[in-house]
Amino acid sequence: MKVLLRLLRYTRPHMGWAAVAVVGMAGVALATVFLMYLVVPLFDNMLGAGAAQQILGKTVAGQASAAPKKAPNPVVRALQHQFERARDLLSAHLPSDRWSLAVLVLLTVFVKNALTYFGHYAFYRTGLATVKDLRDQLVDALLRQSPAYFQKQPTAVLMSRVTNDVEQITAAISDRFGDLFQDSFTVVGLLVYAFSLNFRFALAALVVAPLLIAPIWHFSRKLRKRSHQSQQRLGEMNTVLDEVFKGHRVVQAFGMERFESARFREATRRHFKANLKARKVQALNAPVMEVLGVAGAMALIGYASHLISRGEMTVGLFTSFLFALYGMYNPIKRLNKLNLAMQMAIAAGERVFAVVDAPVLIADKPGARPFTGLREAIRFEGVSFAYEPEKPVLRDFNLVIPAGKVVALVGPSGAGKSTVAQLLPRFWDVDSGVITADGVDIREFTLASWRAAIGLVTQETVLFNTTIRANIAYGQERVDEERLRACARAAFAEEFILEFPEGYDTVVGEAGVKLSGGQRQRIAVARALYKDPPILILDEATSALDAEAEAVVQKALENLMRGRTTLVIAHRLATVRNADWIAVMDQGKVVEEGTHGELMARGGLYARLAELQGLSE
């Protein structure tokens, strides 16, 4: 219930449309009750005078009394009054009461369905807007999360939260809430009407109600559990599928098609079994409800026969009552289905809110201040860090990056170089030690201002499925076309950009698939140039390129580094030999420091790595 109430709180900005919808559904219920009342005069006119006419204030013999007998119950009396007014108004323009009654039924049906349309439209608008707000908040919550969160949550599972789970909530809030109000109002209205006709008979009908309520509760509990399991298996299936699609070249290169096919088939088998269990509950629900409903109806008909035989109920009253009961059947049936949809939505809501409520590990501390620029140096002081407990990546790591200088970080694979590049922009926070800028802990700065001062070019270039222009100017509200082109030229990118028929308006495709690796890297360099950050991180920016592409990108990087405080992470020592300072890492700490010449002369780890790469003095 807490989840449902929380979902409903998202409707607050749209309460105007929600109010229109509720009023419309209430009107539908009133029109339905009035239609049930019209059954009595309709029955009388079709089958002749009878005891049912007593409700209309006529004699048993069928002759209109001089003073029409008023119904004792206020509800029936109000319906009778409205009927008589409408009948008299129509009789002045129609040849007979039968025509008046027929037109009145037609008008009531028209009004009922017009209100149904407007009410449902208002609910659809409210529901869709509500779900849009929820989806937006969900994505906002994900965007605030650090890489640590995404490392623990498979991409396919998160995609399932944003798409499948939110769609289940949409089905309940947008598609079903109109039914909830319309059917609830209708059932309540018809119940009041039924009690107004014959209290004892209506009370007997309520005795039958637990036969319907008990299975609803049972099926609801089971379906929520099965729905949880089904969605969990769907997330597992999507994870396998995501890995296969992203790694299809590796799969084919290693001849693992059969293995991956078997792995996916196992995932689909588990999803099939979980889904089938949920569908089994759904399939069993309707037949059980119908059998119990018919059994209850037969019991009521038997009791009505007993009352009629004793003269406590007329055939006319019973006919109207029967129509009222029948009028409640479909709404109750829909409410049962709605309950199933609600249970699935609640289960989906629990999963969605688990993401929304997940604590943000990297966030501004209270009183954080803006970063205003680097004047002296960035320092790593006694930094230790581990992605997993008891598996340290950095141990007492120390490094100084002077303002305006280029500092290179080199070392064997697994030494922790890229981790340093992750810690500087605070994608992760250190476990111990401190990173400072001009002597101030970087955690004292607001995340937005600190990251705005940092440009990042990595080995895995991330481009978005939009134009080259939008990728270069990413994150900038206004585009300075002249400066953008200057950045592209400085990154040696404009030449190939202009070869495309649409130039800067060329859409690069998903992940920049229309561009080569070297072209993607040059776009990334142009993007960093356009951002114009005072601090720069180059993490293996050329390691995935061939020699020709690397040479061009290296020239672009030299333009990018000019005048900036730069941390270069490199595996190929040739790309950093001209750095102002080189720090050599091994097993999570700095083991050597100096210029290229000093380190070569020292004959340590750097010199051995240079020898392995064929790098001379």
N, C-alpha and C positions, 0 to 999 in steps of 0.2 A: 504493500500500500504506500510506503514511503517513496518508492521509486515512481509510482504512478502520480502521486501528488507533486513530486519534483518535476516530472514531465509536464504536468499541467501548469506549473509556474511559468513555463516558457510562453504560455498563451497571453500573459499579462499585456504585452505591447499590442495585442490584437483583440482586446476585449470588445471593441466596438462591433466588429464583425461577429464575434462570438455571441454578443447580446442579440444581434439580428437573427442569428441562427437559432438561438434558444426560443425567442419569441415565435419564429416561424414554426418550429417543431411543436410548441404548445398549441398554436393554431391548428396544426394538423391533428393533434389529439382531440381538440374540441370538435372539429369537423367530423372526426371518426365517431365520437360519441353521439353526435347529432344524427349521423347516418344510422347508427344502431337504433336510435329512437324512432326514426322514420320507418323502420321495419314494421312497427305496430299499425299505423294507418295504412301502410302498403299492404300488409297482410289482411287487414279488414276489407279494403276495397277489392282485393283480388278474390277473397273467399267468402265475402258477404259479412253481414253483421254477426257479432258474437261477443263473448265476454271480454275480448281484448279491447272493445270500444270503451270499456269503463275507464281506461287510462286517458282517453280523449275527452272525457266528460260527457259521454252519450249514454243513453239507456241501454239495457241489455237487449231490448227488442229492436234496437237499431234506429230508433227515432231520436232526433236531436231534441234535447231537453230545452225548456225555455231558459233555464239558468244552467249553463254547462257545469257539470260536476268537476271541481278542481281536484287534482291529485294531492294526496296527503303529504307526500315527500317533497321537500323543497327542491331537490335536484330535478325530479321528474316534472314538478310544477314549472320550473324555469324553462325546461325543454319544451313543455307543452305550450307555454306562453309564446316562446319564439316561433314554434311551429304554427300556431294560430295566426300570429301576425303575418308571417310569410305567406301562409295559405290565403288569408284574406286579401293580401296585396296582389297575389297572382290571380286569384279568382276574378278580380275586376277586369282582367284582360284575357282570360282563357274561358273556353266554353263549359268546363266542368271541373269538379274537385279532383277527379282522376288526372286530368291534364295538369292541374296545379301541382299535384303531388309528384307527378313524373318530372316536371320542370324543376321542382324544388330539389329532388334527388340529384338531377343532372347538375344543377348549380352548386350543390354542396360538394359533389365529386370534383367539379372543376376547381372550386376554391381550395379544397383539400390538396389537390395535386399541384396547384400553383404555389401554395405555401410549402409543399414538399420540395419543389424545385429551388425556390429562393433560400429555404432553410439549409438544404444540402449544399448549395453553392457557397453560402456563407461559411459553413463548416469546412468545406474543402479548402477555401481560401485561408481560413484560420489555421487549419491543420498543416497545410503545406508551408505557410509562413513560419509556423512554430517549429516544424522539423528543419527548415532551412536554418533558423537561428541555432538550433541544437547542433546541426552538422558544422556550421561555422565555428561554434564554440569548441567543438571536438577537435577540429583541425588547428584552431588557435592553441589549444592545450598541447597538441602534439608538437607544434612549432616551437613552443617554449621549452620542450624537453631537451636534455643534453644527449650526446651520443651514447652515454651509458644506458639510457632507457631503450634506445633503438637496438642496442647490442643484445639486450635481453628479450626484446619483443620481435618476433619474425615480421618482416614487412607484410607478408600475406595476411597475417592475423590482424594487423593494424588496418590494412585495406578492407578486410571483412568487417571491422568495427564501423568504418566510415561509410561503407556501401551497404552490405547485407543487413547489419543490425539496425542501421538507421532506416532502411527500407521497411523492416518489420514494424518499427515504431510508426512510420508513415502510414502503413496499412491500418494500424489501430487508431491513431489520432485523426488522420485526414479522412480515411475511408469509412471508419466505423463509428466515430463519435456522433455523427448525425443520426445514425441508427440508434445509438444509445439513448439520446434525448428523445427522439421521436417515439421509439418503442416504449421507453419508460413512461413518458407522459401518456401514451395511448393505453398502456396496461393499467396505470393508476386511474385514468379517466373511466375506463370500462369497468374497473373494479368498483369505483364509487357508484357508477350507474347500476351495476348488478346488485349491489347492496341496497340501493334505493328501490329496486323492483321487488326484491324479496330477501330480507335479511337472513332468514334461516337457510334458504337454499344457497346463498352466497357463502355463508359460513361453512356449509358442507363442502363447497368447492375448495375452500381454503384448507380443509383437512387433507385433501388430495395433494396439495402443493408440495409437502415434504417428499413425496415420491419423485418429484422432478428436481427438487433442490439438492437432495443427497447425491445423485449421480453427477450433477453439475460440479459440485465441490470435488468429488472424487476425480473426475476427468481433468479438472483444472490443475490439481496438484500433480497428477501424472504427466500431463502435457508440458508443464513448466520444466520438469526434470528432463523429459525426453528432448525438449527444445534446446536446453543447455548442452546436452550431449551431442546433438546433431550439429549445432553451430561450432562446437569445439572440434569435431571431426572435419567440418568444412574448412576451418582454419588450417588444420594439419594438411589437408589435401591441397589447399592453395599454396602452402609453404613448399611442398614438393614440386608443384607446378612452377612456381616462381624460380626455384633453383634450376629446374630443367631448362626453362626458357632462357635464363641468364647464362647458363653454362652449357648451352647446346653444342658449342664448338668443342669444348673439352669432352663432353659425352661422346660425340662422334669420333674425336681423335683417339679416344681410348677404347672405342668399340663397346661402350656401355649402354647401348640402346635397350637391349633386353633387360639389363639390370634395372635401369631407370623405369622402364615400362612396368616391370614387376613391382617396383616400389610404389609407383603411382596406382597400380591396380590394387595393391594392398590398402593404400589410403582411401581409394574410392570404395573398396569393400567395407571398410570400417564406417565410412560415411553412409553407405547404403544401409547397413544394419541399424545404425543409430537413427537415420531418417525414417526407415521402415517402422521402427518401434514408435516413433512419434506419429506417423501416419496411421498406424494400427489403432492408436488411441483416438485419433480423429475419426477414423472410419467406424469405430464401434459406438461413438458418441451419438450420432443421429439415429441409428436403429433403436438403440436402447431408449432414447428419449421418446421416439414415436410410439413404441410398444407401451411404455408407461403412460404416455399421454392418452392413447386410445383406451387403455384400461381405466384410467381415471374418468374419462368422458362417459364410458358405459356405466360406471357406478353412479355418476351424476344423473344420467338419463333415467336409471332405475329409481332413484330417489324422487325425481321430478314426477314420474308416473304415480308414485305413491301419494305425493302431495296433491296431484290433480284428482286422483280418485277420491280423496277426502275433501275436495272442494277448497283446499288452501291455496291453490294456484290455478290460474286460468291457462288455457292453451295459448292465448295471445301473449300473456306474460312470459310463458315458457319459451315461445318462439323468439321473442325479443331477447330474453336471457340467453338462449342458445346462440343467437347471432353474436351477442356480446362475448360469450365464451369463445366462439369460433374466431371472433375478431382479435382475441388475445393470443390465440395459438401461434400464429406466425410471428408476432412481435416477441413472444417468449422464446420461440425457437431461434429467432435472430439474436436475441439477447444472449442465448446460450452460446451461439457461434461467436458472438462478440466477446464473450468471456474468454473463449479459447484464444481469440486473437489478442486480447488484452494480456493473457498470461504469457504469450509468446513475446509481446511487446515489453512486458515487465522484465522478462528474462534478458531480452536484448538491451533494455535500459540499464540493467545492472552491469552488463559488460561495457556499455558505453560510458557510464558514470565511473566505472573503475579506471578508465583511461583519463577522463576529465579530472578526476580527483587524485590521480597519481601525483605524489609530491615532486616538485621541480627541484632537482638536486643542485643545479647551478642557477643561482638567482642573485639579484641585488641584495646586499645586506642593508639593514636599516641605516639611514644616513649616508648612503653611498653618494659620492660626488662625481661630477663629470671629469673626464680626463682631458687636460688642456694642451698636452704636447710633451714631447720628450726633449730634455736639454742635456742630460748627462749620460745615463746608461740604463739598460735593463740588466738585472742580475738574478740568476738562479742561485739561491743560497741554501745549501744542505737539503736539496729537494729529494724526497723519496716518494715513489708512486707505484701502485700495483692495480692492474685491472681486476684481478681476482685475489682474494686474501691468500697470504702465504706464497704468492708468486710475484715477488717484486720485479719491476721492470727498471726503475731508477733507484739507485742507492747513493745517498749523500752526493747528489749531483750539483756541481758548481760551475757557473759559466757567466762571463760578463760580455754584453753586447753593447759597445760604446755607441752613442748617438751618431748617426751619419756614417757608420762604418759597416763593412760587409764581413760577417763572421760565418764561417763554414763549419758544419758539423759532419764529420765523416766517421767511418768505422765499419766493421763487419756487419752482416745481416743479423738482426736480433739484438743489436747493442742498445737500442732504445732511442734512436735518432728521431723517428717519426713521432714518438710519444712526446718528446720535447716540443715538437711543432704543434701538437694537440693541446699541450698545457698552456702555451703562451697566449692564445686567444680565449682561454678558459672554456674549451670544449669539455675539459675535465678539470677538477681542482686537485691540488697536490694533497697527498696524505700527511706529509710532514715537510718542514722547511718552508720557504717562502720565495715567491717571485716578486721582484720590486721594479718599479719604474721611477727613477730619480729618488730612490730610497723609500718609496711608498708602496705598500703591498697592493698588487693590482686588484685584489678583492675589495679594496676601498673605493674603486672606481665603478661607476655604473657600467653594466655590461654593454649597453648600447653605445656609449661614448668610447669605451675601450676597443670594442670590435670595429667601430667605425674608423679607428685609426690604423687598422691592420688590413693589409692586402694579402691574399693567399692564392698561390698558384701551386697546384699539386700534380702528381703523376696521373691521377684519375680525374681528368677534366670533366666538370659538370656543366653541360650546356642544356638550355631549356628549349622545348619544342615551339620556338617562336622565331622572329627574324634575327639576323645577325646584328642589326642595330639595337634591338631590345636586349640581346645577350651582352653586348659591349657596355651598354648604359644600364645594366642591371642594378636595381636598387636606387636609381636616380629618378626623381619625379619629373624633372625637365631635362630635355636632351639638347645640348649645345652641338649642333651638327658639325661646325667647323672643328671644335675640339675633339669630337668623336672621330672624325676622319684623320686628324693629326695623330691621335693615339693608335689608330689602325695602321697608319704609315710607320710609326715608330716601332710597332710590333711586326713589321714586314707582312702585314695581312691584307692591305688594301689591294695589292696586285691580284691576288686570287679572288678577292671579294668581287672586284669589278668584272671578272671573267664570267660570273653568273649573270644570266639575263636580267634578273631583278636586283642585282647588286646588293646593297645593304638591306633591302627588303626581302632577301631570300630566307625562307623558313628552313632551318637547319635540320629539322626532323627530330624524332625522339632521341635524346642523349647526343645530338649532333651527328646522327648516323650518316648524313649526306656529306660530311667533311672527313678528310683524312686525319690521322692522329696529329700530324704536324700542324695542320690548319686549325684543329680544335685548340691546340696549345697556344697558337698565336692569337686566337680570339680571346683565350683566357688571359694572356699577357695584356692585350688591348683593354680588356675589362679592368684589370688591375691598374693600368695606366690612367684610365678614365676616372676611376675612383680616387686616384692621386693620394694614397695613404702615406703617412710619414714612416710607418713601420711595415716591413715586407717579410713574408715567409715564403720561401721556395722549397717545396718538399718533393725531391726527386722529379723536378719539373721536366727533365729531358730524358729520363731513364728508359722510357718506353718507345723512344723514337729511333729511326735509323740514322746513319751518320749524316746524310744530306739534310734531313729535316732538323736534326739536332743542331747542326751548324747555324741554320737560319734562326731557330728558336733561341739559341744561345746569344746571338746578336741582339735579338729583341729583349732578352732578359738583361743584357748589359745596359740597354737604354732604360729599362724599368728600374734597375738598382741604383742608377745614378742619383746621388744626393739623398738616398734613403737609408734608414737603419734596417739592415737586412740580415736575416738568418737563412742560410742556405743549407739544406739537407741534401747530401749528395752521396752517391755510391761511386760514380766515376770521378776520380780525383782530378782528371784533366779539366773538368768544368769549374774547379774551385782553386786552382793553383794561384790565381791572381787575387784571391780574397785577402782582406787586410789581416785577418787572423783565422787560424784553423784550429779547431778543437777535435781531438781524436777520442772517440768513445769505445768502450769495451765493457760488456757486462754491467751496463747501467750507470757508468760513471766516466768522467773525463780522465784519460790516462796520459795524454800528451797535449801540449798546446804550443803554438808558434806560427811563424810564417812557413810557406812551402819550403823555402830554402833551409830554414832552421830545422824543420822536421826531417828533411831528407838527410841533412848532415848528422842528425842525431842517431840515425840508423835503427829507430824503434819500430813500433807497429805501423806507423804511417809509411815509413820507407819500405817495409815489407809489402804492404798493400800496393804501393806504387810499383814495386818490382813485379808483382803478380799481374798488374794491369799494363805492364810494358811502358811505364812512364819514367822517362829519364830526368836528369836534373833540369 
